Amino acid sequence: MIDIETFDSIDMRVGTVVSVSTNKRARKPAYKVDIDFGKDIGIKSTSAQITDLYTPETLVGMQVVCCVNLPAMRIGSVKSEVRILGADNEKGCVLLTPSLPAENGNRIF
């Protein structure tokens, strides 16, 4: 178990997907996803293995929940700056999304 201070240190925010392309150098099928987190954070990129359930066309404009304070890491040809949150099911990863529109950059608590 983690304590509440550790949980509170995880910075989760709402962002809107603005562009999606194939991460051609990833070991497993993945997209390069650019996400707008509003004026304070800006647009950040990530690599996401979500090709089983999502197409680029269905992702653009979608609001997603991401962790924005992890260290950046290189995945294939993408500098992954944030982590999109999702849940596994038998067909792939289902992305966490707000049930109603939220302002880009709003904190999840």
Biopython code that builds the backbone (N, CA, C, O; Angstrom):
import numpy as np
from Bio.PDB.StructureBuilder import StructureBuilder

atoms = [
    (1, "MET", "N", (0.834, -1.194, 0.000)),
    (1, "MET", "CA", (0.000, 0.000, 0.000)),
    (1, "MET", "C", (0.871, 1.247, 0.000)),
    (1, "MET", "O", (1.986, 1.250, 0.521)),
    (2, "ILE", "N", (0.340, 2.296, -0.591)),
    (2, "ILE", "CA", (1.036, 3.576, -0.549)),
    (2, "ILE", "C", (0.270, 4.510, 0.387)),
    (2, "ILE", "O", (-0.921, 4.322, 0.635)),
    (3, "ASP", "N", (0.970, 5.510, 0.897)),
    (3, "ASP", "CA", (0.293, 6.472, 1.761)),
    (3, "ASP", "C", (-0.328, 7.585, 0.913)),
    (3, "ASP", "O", (-0.044, 7.694, -0.279)),
    (4, "ILE", "N", (-1.160, 8.393, 1.522)),
    (4, "ILE", "CA", (-1.887, 9.432, 0.811)),
    (4, "ILE", "C", (-0.940, 10.474, 0.203)),
    (4, "ILE", "O", (-1.229, 11.026, -0.858)),
    (5, "GLU", "N", (0.181, 10.743, 0.867)),
    (5, "GLU", "CA", (1.140, 11.707, 0.320)),
    (5, "GLU", "C", (1.738, 11.201, -0.993)),
    (5, "GLU", "O", (1.937, 11.978, -1.927)),
    (6, "THR", "N", (2.021, 9.904, -1.062)),
    (6, "THR", "CA", (2.543, 9.326, -2.305)),
    (6, "THR", "C", (1.484, 9.404, -3.398)),
    (6, "THR", "O", (1.784, 9.784, -4.530)),
    (7, "PHE", "N", (0.253, 9.045, -3.064)),
    (7, "PHE", "CA", (-0.832, 9.132, -4.049)),
    (7, "PHE", "C", (-0.991, 10.565, -4.544)),
    (7, "PHE", "O", (-1.128, 10.796, -5.745)),
    (8, "ASP", "N", (-0.974, 11.528, -3.624)),
    (8, "ASP", "CA", (-1.148, 12.931, -4.011)),
    (8, "ASP", "C", (0.003, 13.456, -4.867)),
    (8, "ASP", "O", (-0.150, 14.472, -5.545)),
    (9, "SER", "N", (1.153, 12.778, -4.846)),
    (9, "SER", "CA", (2.290, 13.219, -5.657)),
    (9, "SER", "C", (2.141, 12.828, -7.126)),
    (9, "SER", "O", (2.884, 13.319, -7.976)),
    (10, "ILE", "N", (1.196, 11.957, -7.429)),
    (10, "ILE", "CA", (0.942, 11.546, -8.808)),
    (10, "ILE", "C", (0.066, 12.613, -9.458)),
    (10, "ILE", "O", (-1.075, 12.823, -9.047)),
    (11, "ASP", "N", (0.599, 13.277, -10.465)),
    (11, "ASP", "CA", (-0.106, 14.380, -11.116)),
    (11, "ASP", "C", (-0.852, 13.864, -12.338)),
    (11, "ASP", "O", (-0.268, 13.683, -13.406)),
    (12, "MET", "N", (-2.155, 13.629, -12.168)),
    (12, "MET", "CA", (-3.001, 13.138, -13.253)),
    (12, "MET", "C", (-3.846, 14.295, -13.771)),
    (12, "MET", "O", (-4.454, 15.027, -12.990)),
    (13, "ARG", "N", (-3.880, 14.456, -15.091)),
    (13, "ARG", "CA", (-4.582, 15.577, -15.716)),
    (13, "ARG", "C", (-5.420, 15.107, -16.889)),
    (13, "ARG", "O", (-5.181, 14.044, -17.462)),
    (14, "VAL", "N", (-6.416, 15.929, -17.235)),
    (14, "VAL", "CA", (-7.238, 15.718, -18.419)),
    (14, "VAL", "C", (-6.592, 16.440, -19.588)),
    (14, "VAL", "O", (-6.134, 17.574, -19.448)),
    (15, "GLY", "N", (-6.555, 15.791, -20.733)),
    (15, "GLY", "CA", (-6.056, 16.415, -21.950)),
    (15, "GLY", "C", (-6.858, 15.945, -23.144)),
    (15, "GLY", "O", (-7.555, 14.933, -23.078)),
    (16, "THR", "N", (-6.756, 16.686, -24.238)),
    (16, "THR", "CA", (-7.464, 16.341, -25.467)),
    (16, "THR", "C", (-6.454, 15.920, -26.529)),
    (16, "THR", "O", (-5.474, 16.622, -26.779)),
    (17, "VAL", "N", (-6.700, 14.777, -27.144)),
    (17, "VAL", "CA", (-5.827, 14.271, -28.207)),
    (17, "VAL", "C", (-5.948, 15.190, -29.419)),
    (17, "VAL", "O", (-7.048, 15.421, -29.922)),
    (18, "VAL", "N", (-4.803, 15.719, -29.889)),
    (18, "VAL", "CA", (-4.816, 16.631, -31.033)),
    (18, "VAL", "C", (-4.270, 15.994, -32.309)),
    (18, "VAL", "O", (-4.621, 16.427, -33.407)),
    (19, "SER", "N", (-3.421, 14.975, -32.186)),
    (19, "SER", "CA", (-2.936, 14.277, -33.377)),
    (19, "SER", "C", (-2.443, 12.888, -32.998)),
    (19, "SER", "O", (-2.023, 12.643, -31.867)),
    (20, "VAL", "N", (-2.504, 11.985, -33.976)),
    (20, "VAL", "CA", (-2.095, 10.591, -33.776)),
    (20, "VAL", "C", (-1.402, 10.107, -35.042)),
    (20, "VAL", "O", (-1.879, 10.344, -36.151)),
    (21, "SER", "N", (-0.280, 9.431, -34.867)),
    (21, "SER", "CA", (0.412, 8.799, -35.987)),
    (21, "SER", "C", (0.998, 7.477, -35.493)),
    (21, "SER", "O", (0.990, 7.202, -34.293)),
    (22, "THR", "N", (1.499, 6.674, -36.403)),
    (22, "THR", "CA", (2.081, 5.387, -36.030)),
    (22, "THR", "C", (3.495, 5.590, -35.487)),
    (22, "THR", "O", (4.296, 6.316, -36.075)),
    (23, "ASN", "N", (3.789, 4.945, -34.371)),
    (23, "ASN", "CA", (5.152, 4.915, -33.849)),
    (23, "ASN", "C", (5.844, 3.745, -34.547)),
    (23, "ASN", "O", (5.812, 2.614, -34.062)),
    (24, "LYS", "N", (6.460, 4.024, -35.672)),
    (24, "LYS", "CA", (6.998, 2.987, -36.560)),
    (24, "LYS", "C", (8.152, 2.193, -35.960)),
    (24, "LYS", "O", (8.399, 1.060, -36.371)),
    (25, "ARG", "N", (8.860, 2.771, -34.996)),
    (25, "ARG", "CA", (10.016, 2.079, -34.437)),
    (25, "ARG", "C", (9.719, 1.384, -33.111)),
    (25, "ARG", "O", (10.631, 0.830, -32.497)),
    (26, "ALA", "N", (8.473, 1.401, -32.657)),
    (26, "ALA", "CA", (8.116, 0.694, -31.421)),
    (26, "ALA", "C", (8.189, -0.814, -31.649)),
    (26, "ALA", "O", (7.918, -1.290, -32.752)),
    (27, "ARG", "N", (8.553, -1.565, -30.611)),
    (27, "ARG", "CA", (8.644, -3.024, -30.726)),
    (27, "ARG", "C", (7.285, -3.667, -30.941)),
    (27, "ARG", "O", (7.167, -4.628, -31.701)),
    (28, "LYS", "N", (6.256, -3.147, -30.280)),
    (28, "LYS", "CA", (4.887, -3.625, -30.438)),
    (28, "LYS", "C", (4.086, -2.511, -31.097)),
    (28, "LYS", "O", (4.451, -1.343, -30.964)),
    (29, "PRO", "N", (2.998, -2.836, -31.809)),
    (29, "PRO", "CA", (2.214, -1.790, -32.474)),
    (29, "PRO", "C", (1.811, -0.685, -31.485)),
    (29, "PRO", "O", (1.274, -0.961, -30.412)),
    (30, "ALA", "N", (2.080, 0.562, -31.869)),
    (30, "ALA", "CA", (1.803, 1.694, -30.987)),
    (30, "ALA", "C", (1.582, 2.949, -31.811)),
    (30, "ALA", "O", (2.001, 3.045, -32.964)),
    (31, "TYR", "N", (0.916, 3.902, -31.191)),
    (31, "TYR", "CA", (0.715, 5.221, -31.780)),
    (31, "TYR", "C", (1.564, 6.251, -31.064)),
    (31, "TYR", "O", (1.838, 6.124, -29.870)),
    (32, "LYS", "N", (1.980, 7.271, -31.797)),
    (32, "LYS", "CA", (2.486, 8.514, -31.204)),
    (32, "LYS", "C", (1.253, 9.397, -31.051)),
    (32, "LYS", "O", (0.568, 9.695, -32.029)),
    (33, "VAL", "N", (0.977, 9.813, -29.819)),
    (33, "VAL", "CA", (-0.212, 10.589, -29.514)),
    (33, "VAL", "C", (0.224, 11.934, -28.936)),
    (33, "VAL", "O", (0.986, 11.985, -27.971)),
    (34, "ASP", "N", (-0.268, 13.029, -29.536)),
    (34, "ASP", "CA", (-0.016, 14.376, -29.026)),
    (34, "ASP", "C", (-1.271, 14.833, -28.304)),
    (34, "ASP", "O", (-2.375, 14.764, -28.844)),
    (35, "ILE", "N", (-1.085, 15.309, -27.059)),
    (35, "ILE", "CA", (-2.208, 15.631, -26.180)),
    (35, "ILE", "C", (-2.061, 17.056, -25.670)),
    (35, "ILE", "O", (-0.996, 17.443, -25.188)),
    (36, "ASP", "N", (-3.136, 17.837, -25.776)),
    (36, "ASP", "CA", (-3.159, 19.227, -25.310)),
    (36, "ASP", "C", (-3.651, 19.267, -23.870)),
    (36, "ASP", "O", (-4.782, 18.879, -23.579)),
    (37, "PHE", "N", (-2.780, 19.744, -22.963)),
    (37, "PHE", "CA", (-3.117, 19.876, -21.550)),
    (37, "PHE", "C", (-3.360, 21.326, -21.147)),
    (37, "PHE", "O", (-3.308, 21.646, -19.960)),
    (38, "GLY", "N", (-3.623, 22.201, -22.097)),
    (38, "GLY", "CA", (-3.922, 23.587, -21.769)),
    (38, "GLY", "C", (-2.681, 24.444, -21.665)),
    (38, "GLY", "O", (-1.560, 23.977, -21.862)),
    (39, "LYS", "N", (-2.906, 25.718, -21.348)),
    (39, "LYS", "CA", (-1.827, 26.706, -21.405)),
    (39, "LYS", "C", (-0.695, 26.469, -20.409)),
    (39, "LYS", "O", (0.451, 26.797, -20.715)),
    (40, "ASP", "N", (-0.971, 25.913, -19.234)),
    (40, "ASP", "CA", (0.087, 25.743, -18.237)),
    (40, "ASP", "C", (1.040, 24.604, -18.564)),
    (40, "ASP", "O", (2.234, 24.702, -18.281)),
    (41, "ILE", "N", (0.541, 23.536, -19.149)),
    (41, "ILE", "CA", (1.373, 22.362, -19.453)),
    (41, "ILE", "C", (1.700, 22.286, -20.941)),
    (41, "ILE", "O", (2.808, 21.902, -21.315)),
    (42, "GLY", "N", (0.748, 22.647, -21.783)),
    (42, "GLY", "CA", (0.968, 22.622, -23.223)),
    (42, "GLY", "C", (0.686, 21.270, -23.835)),
    (42, "GLY", "O", (-0.006, 20.436, -23.251)),
    (43, "ILE", "N", (1.231, 21.065, -25.019)),
    (43, "ILE", "CA", (1.048, 19.813, -25.750)),
    (43, "ILE", "C", (2.214, 18.885, -25.432)),
    (43, "ILE", "O", (3.379, 19.266, -25.539)),
    (44, "LYS", "N", (1.878, 17.665, -25.042)),
    (44, "LYS", "CA", (2.875, 16.644, -24.718)),
    (44, "LYS", "C", (2.632, 15.427, -25.596)),
    (44, "LYS", "O", (1.506, 15.172, -26.024)),
    (45, "SER", "N", (3.695, 14.680, -25.861)),
    (45, "SER", "CA", (3.620, 13.476, -26.691)),
    (45, "SER", "C", (3.801, 12.228, -25.848)),
    (45, "SER", "O", (4.424, 12.253, -24.786)),
    (46, "THR", "N", (3.241, 11.138, -26.346)),
    (46, "THR", "CA", (3.436, 9.846, -25.706)),
    (46, "THR", "C", (3.341, 8.753, -26.758)),
    (46, "THR", "O", (2.817, 8.975, -27.850)),
    (47, "SER", "N", (3.844, 7.583, -26.430)),
    (47, "SER", "CA", (3.659, 6.396, -27.248)),
    (47, "SER", "C", (2.687, 5.503, -26.495)),
    (47, "SER", "O", (2.853, 5.262, -25.299)),
    (48, "ALA", "N", (1.666, 5.010, -27.201)),
    (48, "ALA", "CA", (0.640, 4.217, -26.532)),
    (48, "ALA", "C", (0.305, 2.972, -27.351)),
    (48, "ALA", "O", (0.041, 3.059, -28.550)),
    (49, "GLN", "N", (0.321, 1.819, -26.693)),
    (49, "GLN", "CA", (-0.028, 0.556, -27.332)),
    (49, "GLN", "C", (-1.545, 0.356, -27.238)),
    (49, "GLN", "O", (-2.032, -0.465, -26.461)),
    (50, "ILE", "N", (-2.271, 1.119, -28.040)),
    (50, "ILE", "CA", (-3.731, 1.112, -27.995)),
    (50, "ILE", "C", (-4.329, 0.853, -29.375)),
    (50, "ILE", "O", (-5.474, 1.216, -29.646)),
    (51, "THR", "N", (-3.543, 0.223, -30.241)),
    (51, "THR", "CA", (-3.967, 0.020, -31.630)),
    (51, "THR", "C", (-5.064, -1.034, -31.779)),
    (51, "THR", "O", (-5.733, -1.068, -32.812)),
    (52, "ASP", "N", (-5.266, -1.892, -30.781)),
    (52, "ASP", "CA", (-6.282, -2.938, -30.879)),
    (52, "ASP", "C", (-7.705, -2.379, -30.854)),
    (52, "ASP", "O", (-8.587, -2.892, -31.542)),
    (53, "LEU", "N", (-7.925, -1.336, -30.068)),
    (53, "LEU", "CA", (-9.282, -0.819, -29.882)),
    (53, "LEU", "C", (-9.519, 0.563, -30.478)),
    (53, "LEU", "O", (-10.666, 0.995, -30.587)),
    (54, "TYR", "N", (-8.457, 1.265, -30.866)),
    (54, "TYR", "CA", (-8.605, 2.648, -31.317)),
    (54, "TYR", "C", (-7.899, 2.869, -32.649)),
    (54, "TYR", "O", (-6.851, 2.282, -32.917)),
    (55, "THR", "N", (-8.488, 3.719, -33.470)),
    (55, "THR", "CA", (-7.848, 4.186, -34.697)),
    (55, "THR", "C", (-7.466, 5.644, -34.479)),
    (55, "THR", "O", (-7.999, 6.293, -33.579)),
    (56, "PRO", "N", (-6.554, 6.166, -35.287)),
    (56, "PRO", "CA", (-6.223, 7.585, -35.151)),
    (56, "PRO", "C", (-7.466, 8.480, -35.249)),
    (56, "PRO", "O", (-7.576, 9.477, -34.536)),
    (57, "GLU", "N", (-8.385, 8.122, -36.124)),
    (57, "GLU", "CA", (-9.589, 8.948, -36.322)),
    (57, "GLU", "C", (-10.485, 8.962, -35.081)),
    (57, "GLU", "O", (-11.105, 9.984, -34.786)),
    (58, "THR", "N", (-10.562, 7.851, -34.354)),
    (58, "THR", "CA", (-11.402, 7.821, -33.158)),
    (58, "THR", "C", (-10.728, 8.507, -31.976)),
    (58, "THR", "O", (-11.400, 8.941, -31.040)),
    (59, "LEU", "N", (-9.409, 8.605, -32.017)),
    (59, "LEU", "CA", (-8.684, 9.215, -30.896)),
    (59, "LEU", "C", (-8.651, 10.737, -30.952)),
    (59, "LEU", "O", (-8.753, 11.393, -29.915)),
    (60, "VAL", "N", (-8.510, 11.307, -32.144)),
    (60, "VAL", "CA", (-8.401, 12.766, -32.252)),
    (60, "VAL", "C", (-9.693, 13.404, -31.738)),
    (60, "VAL", "O", (-10.792, 13.070, -32.179)),
    (61, "GLY", "N", (-9.527, 14.324, -30.800)),
    (61, "GLY", "CA", (-10.656, 14.998, -30.170)),
    (61, "GLY", "C", (-11.109, 14.352, -28.873)),
    (61, "GLY", "O", (-11.894, 14.944, -28.133)),
    (62, "MET", "N", (-10.627, 13.144, -28.584)),
    (62, "MET", "CA", (-11.004, 12.435, -27.356)),
    (62, "MET", "C", (-10.276, 13.038, -26.157)),
    (62, "MET", "O", (-9.087, 13.349, -26.233)),
    (63, "GLN", "N", (-10.994, 13.196, -25.061)),
    (63, "GLN", "CA", (-10.338, 13.596, -23.820)),
    (63, "GLN", "C", (-9.870, 12.339, -23.103)),
    (63, "GLN", "O", (-10.593, 11.345, -23.039)),
    (64, "VAL", "N", (-8.656, 12.388, -22.565)),
    (64, "VAL", "CA", (-8.056, 11.257, -21.879)),
    (64, "VAL", "C", (-7.482, 11.714, -20.548)),
    (64, "VAL", "O", (-7.266, 12.904, -20.319)),
    (65, "VAL", "N", (-7.243, 10.741, -19.675)),
    (65, "VAL", "CA", (-6.623, 11.003, -18.382)),
    (65, "VAL", "C", (-5.191, 10.492, -18.453)),
    (65, "VAL", "O", (-4.942, 9.359, -18.865)),
    (66, "CYS", "N", (-4.246, 11.349, -18.042)),
    (66, "CYS", "CA", (-2.825, 11.001, -18.138)),
    (66, "CYS", "C", (-2.085, 11.362, -16.859)),
    (66, "CYS", "O", (-2.476, 12.272, -16.128)),
    (67, "CYS", "N", (-1.011, 10.629, -16.606)),
    (67, "CYS", "CA", (-0.055, 11.017, -15.578)),
    (67, "CYS", "C", (0.981, 11.890, -16.275)),
    (67, "CYS", "O", (1.596, 11.471, -17.256)),
    (68, "VAL", "N", (1.174, 13.111, -15.763)),
    (68, "VAL", "CA", (2.042, 14.069, -16.451)),
    (68, "VAL", "C", (3.366, 14.329, -15.741)),
    (68, "VAL", "O", (4.168, 15.124, -16.230)),
    (69, "ASN", "N", (3.621, 13.680, -14.598)),
    (69, "ASN", "CA", (4.864, 13.981, -13.883)),
    (69, "ASN", "C", (5.810, 12.787, -13.747)),
    (69, "ASN", "O", (6.554, 12.681, -12.772)),
    (70, "LEU", "N", (5.771, 11.892, -14.732)),
    (70, "LEU", "CA", (6.750, 10.817, -14.779)),
    (70, "LEU", "C", (7.944, 11.264, -15.622)),
    (70, "LEU", "O", (7.795, 12.144, -16.469)),
    (71, "PRO", "N", (9.113, 10.684, -15.412)),
    (71, "PRO", "CA", (10.247, 11.028, -16.271)),
    (71, "PRO", "C", (9.967, 10.627, -17.717)),
    (71, "PRO", "O", (9.331, 9.604, -17.971)),
    (72, "ALA", "N", (10.441, 11.430, -18.654)),
    (72, "ALA", "CA", (10.292, 11.097, -20.075)),
    (72, "ALA", "C", (11.130, 9.864, -20.389)),
    (72, "ALA", "O", (12.172, 9.624, -19.780)),
    (73, "MET", "N", (10.642, 9.083, -21.365)),
    (73, "MET", "CA", (11.397, 7.920, -21.813)),
    (73, "MET", "C", (11.227, 7.761, -23.315)),
    (73, "MET", "O", (10.204, 8.160, -23.872)),
    (74, "ARG", "N", (12.214, 7.187, -23.966)),
    (74, "ARG", "CA", (12.169, 6.987, -25.412)),
    (74, "ARG", "C", (11.544, 5.626, -25.689)),
    (74, "ARG", "O", (12.006, 4.606, -25.177)),
    (75, "ILE", "N", (10.474, 5.617, -26.516)),
    (75, "ILE", "CA", (9.830, 4.380, -26.952)),
    (75, "ILE", "C", (9.833, 4.412, -28.474)),
    (75, "ILE", "O", (9.095, 5.182, -29.088)),
    (76, "GLY", "N", (10.663, 3.577, -29.073)),
    (76, "GLY", "CA", (10.836, 3.626, -30.523)),
    (76, "GLY", "C", (11.363, 4.989, -30.914)),
    (76, "GLY", "O", (12.415, 5.414, -30.437)),
    (77, "SER", "N", (10.636, 5.674, -31.781)),
    (77, "SER", "CA", (11.071, 6.992, -32.241)),
    (77, "SER", "C", (10.404, 8.137, -31.483)),
    (77, "SER", "O", (10.520, 9.294, -31.887)),
    (78, "VAL", "N", (9.706, 7.826, -30.383)),
    (78, "VAL", "CA", (8.916, 8.835, -29.672)),
    (78, "VAL", "C", (9.492, 9.112, -28.291)),
    (78, "VAL", "O", (9.806, 8.190, -27.538)),
    (79, "LYS", "N", (9.627, 10.398, -27.969)),
    (79, "LYS", "CA", (9.934, 10.797, -26.601)),
    (79, "LYS", "C", (8.595, 10.828, -25.864)),
    (79, "LYS", "O", (7.781, 11.728, -26.072)),
    (80, "SER", "N", (8.380, 9.840, -25.008)),
    (80, "SER", "CA", (7.117, 9.694, -24.297)),
    (80, "SER", "C", (7.183, 10.529, -23.016)),
    (80, "SER", "O", (7.899, 10.188, -22.074)),
    (81, "GLU", "N", (6.423, 11.628, -23.000)),
    (81, "GLU", "CA", (6.489, 12.592, -21.899)),
    (81, "GLU", "C", (5.396, 12.403, -20.853)),
    (81, "GLU", "O", (5.527, 12.882, -19.727)),
    (82, "VAL", "N", (4.316, 11.707, -21.216)),
    (82, "VAL", "CA", (3.210, 11.459, -20.302)),
    (82, "VAL", "C", (2.763, 10.011, -20.471)),
    (82, "VAL", "O", (3.151, 9.345, -21.431)),
    (83, "ARG", "N", (1.952, 9.527, -19.543)),
    (83, "ARG", "CA", (1.404, 8.176, -19.636)),
    (83, "ARG", "C", (-0.109, 8.260, -19.661)),
    (83, "ARG", "O", (-0.726, 8.765, -18.723)),
    (84, "ILE", "N", (-0.712, 7.761, -20.747)),
    (84, "ILE", "CA", (-2.165, 7.691, -20.834)),
    (84, "ILE", "C", (-2.636, 6.544, -19.943)),
    (84, "ILE", "O", (-2.059, 5.457, -19.964)),
    (85, "LEU", "N", (-3.681, 6.789, -19.164)),
    (85, "LEU", "CA", (-4.190, 5.765, -18.264)),
    (85, "LEU", "C", (-5.314, 4.972, -18.928)),
    (85, "LEU", "O", (-6.146, 5.524, -19.648)),
    (86, "GLY", "N", (-5.316, 3.682, -18.671)),
    (86, "GLY", "CA", (-6.335, 2.811, -19.235)),
    (86, "GLY", "C", (-6.458, 1.542, -18.419)),
    (86, "GLY", "O", (-5.693, 1.303, -17.485)),
    (87, "ALA", "N", (-7.433, 0.739, -18.787)),
    (87, "ALA", "CA", (-7.682, -0.532, -18.125)),
    (87, "ALA", "C", (-7.654, -1.644, -19.172)),
    (87, "ALA", "O", (-8.186, -1.483, -20.270)),
    (88, "ASP", "N", (-7.035, -2.763, -18.829)),
    (88, "ASP", "CA", (-6.991, -3.908, -19.735)),
    (88, "ASP", "C", (-8.345, -4.606, -19.778)),
    (88, "ASP", "O", (-9.033, -4.732, -18.765)),
    (89, "ASN", "N", (-8.707, -5.053, -20.966)),
    (89, "ASN", "CA", (-9.803, -6.006, -21.087)),
    (89, "ASN", "C", (-9.350, -7.079, -22.058)),
    (89, "ASN", "O", (-8.200, -7.057, -22.496)),
    (90, "GLU", "N", (-10.213, -8.011, -22.407)),
    (90, "GLU", "CA", (-9.804, -9.142, -23.251)),
    (90, "GLU", "C", (-9.404, -8.733, -24.661)),
    (90, "GLU", "O", (-8.765, -9.514, -25.365)),
    (91, "LYS", "N", (-9.771, -7.512, -25.093)),
    (91, "LYS", "CA", (-9.471, -7.065, -26.455)),
    (91, "LYS", "C", (-8.351, -6.035, -26.530)),
    (91, "LYS", "O", (-7.868, -5.734, -27.622)),
    (92, "GLY", "N", (-7.932, -5.493, -25.401)),
    (92, "GLY", "CA", (-6.881, -4.485, -25.409)),
    (92, "GLY", "C", (-7.029, -3.521, -24.250)),
    (92, "GLY", "O", (-7.610, -3.855, -23.217)),
    (93, "CYS", "N", (-6.498, -2.325, -24.430)),
    (93, "CYS", "CA", (-6.519, -1.306, -23.381)),
    (93, "CYS", "C", (-7.660, -0.326, -23.641)),
    (93, "CYS", "O", (-7.757, 0.261, -24.718)),
    (94, "VAL", "N", (-8.523, -0.158, -22.636)),
    (94, "VAL", "CA", (-9.631, 0.793, -22.696)),
    (94, "VAL", "C", (-9.178, 2.062, -21.981)),
    (94, "VAL", "O", (-8.829, 2.020, -20.801)),
    (95, "LEU", "N", (-9.181, 3.182, -22.684)),
    (95, "LEU", "CA", (-8.687, 4.431, -22.116)),
    (95, "LEU", "C", (-9.652, 5.012, -21.089)),
    (95, "LEU", "O", (-10.870, 4.905, -21.231)),
    (96, "LEU", "N", (-9.082, 5.633, -20.045)),
    (96, "LEU", "CA", (-9.892, 6.348, -19.061)),
    (96, "LEU", "C", (-10.213, 7.722, -19.625)),
    (96, "LEU", "O", (-9.319, 8.446, -20.062)),
    (97, "THR", "N", (-11.479, 8.074, -19.613)),
    (97, "THR", "CA", (-11.932, 9.358, -20.142)),
    (97, "THR", "C", (-12.928, 9.978, -19.172)),
    (97, "THR", "O", (-13.640, 9.251, -18.479)),
    (98, "PRO", "N", (-12.994, 11.318, -19.105)),
    (98, "PRO", "CA", (-14.014, 11.938, -18.263)),
    (98, "PRO", "C", (-15.404, 11.613, -18.810)),
    (98, "PRO", "O", (-15.584, 11.500, -20.023)),
    (99, "SER", "N", (-16.385, 11.463, -17.920)),
    (99, "SER", "CA", (-17.750, 11.165, -18.358)),
    (99, "SER", "C", (-18.445, 12.392, -18.935)),
    (99, "SER", "O", (-19.431, 12.267, -19.663)),
    (100, "LEU", "N", (-17.936, 13.572, -18.612)),
    (100, "LEU", "CA", (-18.410, 14.839, -19.171)),
    (100, "LEU", "C", (-17.187, 15.644, -19.585)),
    (100, "LEU", "O", (-16.101, 15.412, -19.055)),
    (101, "PRO", "N", (-17.332, 16.591, -20.524)),
    (101, "PRO", "CA", (-16.169, 17.395, -20.925)),
    (101, "PRO", "C", (-15.547, 18.127, -19.733)),
    (101, "PRO", "O", (-16.244, 18.621, -18.847)),
    (102, "ALA", "N", (-14.231, 18.178, -19.742)),
    (102, "ALA", "CA", (-13.477, 18.885, -18.702)),
    (102, "ALA", "C", (-12.464, 19.792, -19.386)),
    (102, "ALA", "O", (-12.094, 19.557, -20.537)),
    (103, "GLU", "N", (-12.020, 20.817, -18.692)),
    (103, "GLU", "CA", (-11.031, 21.732, -19.251)),
    (103, "GLU", "C", (-9.679, 21.037, -19.326)),
    (103, "GLU", "O", (-9.263, 20.363, -18.383)),
    (104, "ASN", "N", (-8.996, 21.206, -20.456)),
    (104, "ASN", "CA", (-7.662, 20.634, -20.589)),
    (104, "ASN", "C", (-6.759, 21.131, -19.475)),
    (104, "ASN", "O", (-6.701, 22.327, -19.188)),
    (105, "GLY", "N", (-6.061, 20.202, -18.856)),
    (105, "GLY", "CA", (-5.158, 20.534, -17.764)),
    (105, "GLY", "C", (-5.785, 20.368, -16.392)),
    (105, "GLY", "O", (-5.080, 20.437, -15.385)),
    (106, "ASN", "N", (-7.103, 20.148, -16.327)),
    (106, "ASN", "CA", (-7.734, 19.949, -15.013)),
    (106, "ASN", "C", (-7.111, 18.745, -14.317)),
    (106, "ASN", "O", (-6.854, 17.712, -14.936)),
    (107, "ARG", "N", (-6.876, 18.900, -13.026)),
    (107, "ARG", "CA", (-6.255, 17.840, -12.237)),
    (107, "ARG", "C", (-7.281, 16.800, -11.834)),
    (107, "ARG", "O", (-8.427, 17.123, -11.522)),
    (108, "ILE", "N", (-6.854, 15.550, -11.845)),
    (108, "ILE", "CA", (-7.658, 14.437, -11.364)),
    (108, "ILE", "C", (-7.306, 14.246, -9.892)),
    (108, "ILE", "O", (-6.132, 14.198, -9.525)),
    (109, "PHE", "N", (-8.321, 14.141, -9.068)),
    (109, "PHE", "CA", (-8.062, 13.920, -7.624)),
    (109, "PHE", "C", (-9.031, 12.924, -7.063)),
    (109, "PHE", "O", (-8.973, 12.609, -5.874)),
]
sb = StructureBuilder()
sb.init_structure("model")
sb.init_model(0)
sb.init_chain("A")
sb.init_seg("    ")
for serial, (resi, resn, name, xyz) in enumerate(atoms, 1):
    if name == "N":
        sb.init_residue(resn, " ", resi, " ")
    sb.init_atom(name, np.array(xyz, "f"), 0.0, 1.0, " ", f" {name:<3s}", serial, name[0])
structure = sb.get_structure()
